[in-house]
Structures are given as structure tokens and as C-alpha cells.
Amino acid sequence: MENSDTYITKLLTLDPLAAKPNPARDSAGKTIETIDFTGFRRVSNHEILVCCVTQPLQKDKNLITRIFCFFAYMKKLILLLVTTLLTSIFTMIHGQSQFSGWGAAFNTLKVGKKTSIHADVQLRSNDEIKQIQTVLLRTGLNYHINKKIIVTAGYAFISNKRVISNVPGFAPEHRVWEQLIYNHKLKNIFTSHRFRIEQRFIGKSIVLNNELKNDGKVYANRFRYFIRNILPLTNKTSFQKGVFAALQNEVFVNFGSTSNVNGKFFDQNRLYLAMGYRLNIKSDIEIGYMNQYINGKGTAFTNNHILQLATYFRL
């Protein structure tokens, strides 16, 4: 039987290890028992992360308390193992990361008591902002049901750069789209919800005489949900001028036949954070960071880091 000055370090591993001394004393100088739970080490040819957690236990603690501490630390070890496993899985996925720049002008022109014209123009670069990758032109007719609800139907033309067998070129996409916007205010935060459906006619491309040629179209449907929040950084009750912060997110999903796109329900997600300045009640300018996650075919995906400059005009 050990006396009161004995200390023991117990090691918990995948294979047994010998106990070794590890002196520990409390504030009164009395020796206490320390249990050192060592998670995992190299076993055979598998490299597993090592995790050591030390918890002082007074000698007078009963068995139930010690069992409770044991399972508490085992829970941490299991969580660590799960996290490590998930990290390994995502590392094996074939993805790519890129950095690009987007410029956008969003415009609304009032033409009647309840009607207005929507028009936006966007230019998007390729990786590292070397050249234009996408040109987007979109217009539509808005009908303002009331101050909070707007319905729109419109058309968009998109020209996307493609490279096939090292031959570059641009492929067109035509879209017919419908949407509903619901605006509301929560305290001093202005929130906008947008529900959009797109009928997409995507151009197919082939290489002919060392040039990229269009070879018909394929059809796909897509639904988009967008939420945007604007927080004025001023103390005025009515926000007509000044600095603001913007936070928005948009999720894209395919429906119907998905074989002409990525073959999946989930298409992409865009998360955006910006700082802006309201010049007057009719115009804003902002700059921000967008993270675009694009779900590709199979296990492929693209994580696009975007610097965006945007203007908003309400005329």
C-alpha cells in the first residue's frame, strides 16, 4: 500500500504504457494524485494525433467522481477525433480556391405610380483579377404591390469565358427570371428578402478550326433565396445619408433536371460583408468581401474570394 506522499501518473493510450512519476502538490503543499489522459500516439503505420489532458484529483474524491472526470475527458477526446476525421475528409476533396474582383451597378428607375424598371450591370474577373471572366446584363419590370412587397419579371444575358482544350472563348447564357422582394425594418436594421426563380438556357461550346464555337443550348431551372441587412452607423432616426454596414447571403439550388448543370440540388452560396456610404436617399456606394462557394460535379468545388465594388441608384 502506498503512503500519503505517493503520486501516480496513469496513462491512457491505445496500447498500454508504464506509469511514471509526475509530482503535483496543492496550495498547502500536500501531495495530490494526478491522472494524465494521453489520447493517441503512433500505432503500427497509422499516425494519430497526440492529446494530453491533465486533471488534478484530490485523494479523498470517491470513485464515482473519478469515473465522471474520466468520461468528461473521454468526451473531449472523442470530439477531437471526430474533428480530425472531418478535417481529413475535407482535405481529400478535390477543390480549388481563387481570388477575383467584381464590379456591379444596381439601378431602379421609377416609371409609374406602382411600376419601375430594374437594371443591373456586372463585370467579374477571373482568378487573380487578370481579365474579364463574366459580363452580366439584367433587366426587369417591377410592380410595387405596397411599400414592402415588389414582384418582378425579367430577362438576363450572361457571357461566360470558357477554355476547352486550351482554346478560350465566350459562351452565352440567356435567363428568364421572376422574383418577389419583401422589405421590412427591425429596430434600426433594414432587411430585404428576395425569392427568385430562373429559367436558364445555357450555351454549349465546341472547338472548331481552333476556335470556340457555340453548339446549341441546354436548359436548367434554379431557385435563389437572398437576404440583405443594412445597419446605418448613424444616430439619426431616418437614414438618408451616412456610413452603413451591409451583411447578406444568397443560396442557390437547382430543381427539375440537374444533369445539365452540376447534377446536384445544391448549386452555390454567396456570403457578403461590406461597408458603404449613402450619398443621399437615392444612391449608395459600397465595397466588401464576398465568399462564393460553388458546388461542382462529383466531389469538386470552388471557393472564390471576391472583392466587390457596388453602386445602387434609385431614380
FENPE-V166457 format. One record per run of one state. SS is the DSSP state (helix for helix, strand for strand, loop for the rest). FROM is the first residue (numbers start at 1). TO is the last residue. If there is no record, write none. Layout:
ss:SS from:FROM to:TO
ss:SS from:FROM to:TO
This chain:
ss:loop from:1 to:8
ss:strand from:9 to:11
ss:loop from:12 to:24
ss:strand from:25 to:25
ss:loop from:26 to:30
ss:strand from:31 to:31
ss:loop from:32 to:32
ss:strand from:33 to:38
ss:loop from:39 to:42
ss:strand from:43 to:43
ss:loop from:44 to:45
ss:strand from:46 to:46
ss:loop from:47 to:51
ss:strand from:52 to:57
ss:loop from:58 to:62
ss:helix from:63 to:92
ss:loop from:93 to:94
ss:strand from:95 to:110
ss:loop from:111 to:114
ss:strand from:115 to:125
ss:loop from:126 to:126
ss:helix from:127 to:129
ss:loop from:130 to:131
ss:strand from:132 to:144
ss:loop from:145 to:148
ss:strand from:149 to:164
ss:loop from:165 to:166
ss:strand from:167 to:186
ss:loop from:187 to:188
ss:strand from:189 to:208
ss:loop from:209 to:210
ss:strand from:211 to:232
ss:loop from:233 to:241
ss:strand from:242 to:255
ss:loop from:256 to:265
ss:strand from:266 to:280
ss:loop from:281 to:282
ss:strand from:283 to:295
ss:loop from:296 to:300
ss:strand from:301 to:314
ss:loop from:315 to:315
